[in-house]
Amino acid sequence: MSVDVLDVRTYDETSGIFNPFRPEDRDAIQRQVRHQLYTAGEQSGLLVHADSAAAHVLKQLLGRDGYTVEIVRSTALTPATGL
């Protein structure tokens, strides 16, 4: 599972003496938004529910005709905590 932020808008990216906004700042904001969305999903139980629902659907679809389905979860999809 991933968290995709499709649209983050910054309204004033002009760089100046009082607003030294750089592309790195925008990237950091987008990483922070993805991290906050992922954390909110974890805290609400949404990720656990989505994970179990996906496993159930995969077992139902692929387990027909006598096949055995084994669901293996990877931690590679967990976002990095460093912002």
PyMOL commands that set and color helices and strands:
alter all, ss='L'
color gray80, all
select helices_A, chain A and resi 23-44+46-62+64-66+75-77
alter helices_A, ss='H'
color red, helices_A
deselect
rebuild
show_as cartoon
